[in-house]
Amino acid sequence: MRLWANIHGSKIEKFISLWGGSEILEVRYAMNDMVPSITVIGINPLIEIGPSTGPEDIYYFPAAELEERRPKLERYYGDMFFLKEGWAAGYDTEMDISLIVGYPVNDAMFMHLWNNHPDNTPTPYYYTELQPWFKVKPKTTTYFSYYLFGRDGDWKAALEEFKQLGLLTIRSN
């Protein structure tokens, strides 16, 4: 599927592909003719693992050490991670299902975790975003790919399957 939008005078295209015979959903972005004031972009897919977002969900980030976060239902908040590898994981402990999100880690500046709360008036409900932020290259088309891999069971097994698909990237610097 191909979608596009005019965001503040800039064309952003999104190509969504479901890999045949796999649980991989690939979302490839193309930022064309970006206005000079847009220098960075955060990809913001909303994530809900299982029927709800709550403390039963655990998110993992491979920063200098493995970081773990759970949604806090009393407020909305964000956290930033400088990842060594291009993935983050979510695990719903009640439903026993996992989600791995992956992307080219060298193309991103950082991964941002956002946990929303109903007090946030534009979006008055609970959800989580796993947002890789990257620089937009001026006077060219900037591409960025994001992969979603879901499966039943523990996140560690899902991560191993994701690695076997050849989609895991490791920071080079």
N, C-alpha and C positions, 0 to 999 in steps of 0.2 A: 504494500500500500504506500502511496506517496501523498504527502500532505505538505502544504506550505502556508505561511502566514506573513503578513507585513507587520513587523514589530518595530514601532517607532521609526518607520521609513526604511527599515532593513528587511531583506527577504531571508527568511529562515525556512529551509526545507527539512522534512523528516521522512525517511524511508523506513518502513517497518516490515520486517521479514520474519516469518516463522519457519525455522529450519525443519524440513521434512524428516520425520522419524526421530525427532529430538524434542526436548523441553526448552530449547533455546529460542528466545525472542530477541532479535537484533534490531536496534533502533540506530540508524545512521543519520547524522545531522549534517547539513551543508549550509553554512552562513555565507550568503552572497551579497555583494554590494552593501556592506555594513556601513552605517553612518559613522564618522570618525569618533563620535562621543561614546560609542559602544566598544569597549576594549576587552571586557571579560564577560563570560556568560556562564551561568550555572544551569546544568540540566536538572530539571525538577520533577522526576516521576514520583507520583504519590504511591506509597507502598502501604498495603494492608495485608498482612500475612494472617490468614484465617478470617473468621467472621468479624473480628474487631481489632482495634489497636489498644493495647494496654500493657500492664506490667508482665503479662505472660509472654510478651515478645522480647527477645534479646537480640541486640545487634552487635556485630563484631567487626573490628577494624584493625588491619595489620600495620600499625604505626611502628615506632621504635620497639614497643612491646605490644602484644595483642590487647586492644582496648575493648571493653564490653560496656554497653549502655542499654538501659530499659526506659521505655516511655514513662514520664512522670505525669500522672493524670491531673495533678493540682495546678499545672501551669504549662505554657508553651515555652520552648527553649531551643537553642541550637548549640552545636559543638563542632569544632573543626579538627580534622585529622590530616597529617602529612603521611601518606601511606607509602610503605616500602614495596607493596605489591598492589596490582590494579584490581582489587576486589573488596567488597564488603559483604557480610552475610547477615541474614535475619533468620530467626528461628522462633516459631510459635510453640512453646512448651506444652500447651494444652492440646493443640491439634496435631503435634508432631509432624510439622511440615517446615520446609526451609526454602529460602530464596538466596541465591548468589547473584550479585550485580557485579559486572566486570567492565573494564574499560582500559584503554592504553594509558597506564599510569604515568608515563613520561610526557604525555600530552596535557595532563591536568596539573594545576597548581596545588589543589588540596581537595579533600572530600569533606562536605558539610552535611551534618546530620541535623534535620529539623523535625521536631515533634510539635505538632499543632495542638491547639486546645480550643474548645468552643468559645472562649472569651475573645478569640481573634475574629473580629467582626467581618472581614471579607470572606472568611472560610470558617464558619462556626461549627466545627466538628473535629474529632480526633483523627489524625493521620500522621504518617511519617514520610519524610523525603530523604533520600540518599542522593546528594547532589555533588557530582564532580564539577568543579569550576575550572575553566581553562581560558587562556588568552585567545583573542580573535586576531588573526593575522590581517593587517590592513592591506587594502588594494589587491586582494586575492579571495579565493573561496577557502574557507576554513572547514575542514571535515572533522567530525568526532563521532565515534561509535560507542554504543552502550549496550551491554548484553544482560539479559535477565534469564536466569536458569532456576526453575522451580522443581522441587521433588518432595516426595514423602520422606520423613525421617530426619535425622540429625544433620545439622549444617556441615559438620566435618566431612561426612560422606558425600554430601552435595559438592563441597569444594573439591574433593578428590576427583569426582566425575567432571567438574568444570575444567580442572587442570588437564585431564586426559583428552579433552576436546581441543587443546592447544590454544586456548584463549587467555590464559593467565599471563600477565606481563609483570616484570620486575623492574623497579626503578634503577636506572643506570648510573645515577650520580650519587 
